[in-house]
């Protein structure tokens, strides 16, 4: 595909370095999202367990 075709179709051509940086950024965002979801999950489990323990005593 030539550069003229990419520009005509509205596409943006990224250099290999830009693609590498985009991939690293996407991986960092994904890891941060997974960490946040895990943090919320464990916080919820701990709070539910605490409420169950309070109800049994």
ABEGO torsion letter per residue (X at the ends): XBAAAAAAAGBBBBBAAAAAAAAAAAAAAAAAAAAAAAAAAAAAAAAAAAAAAAAAX
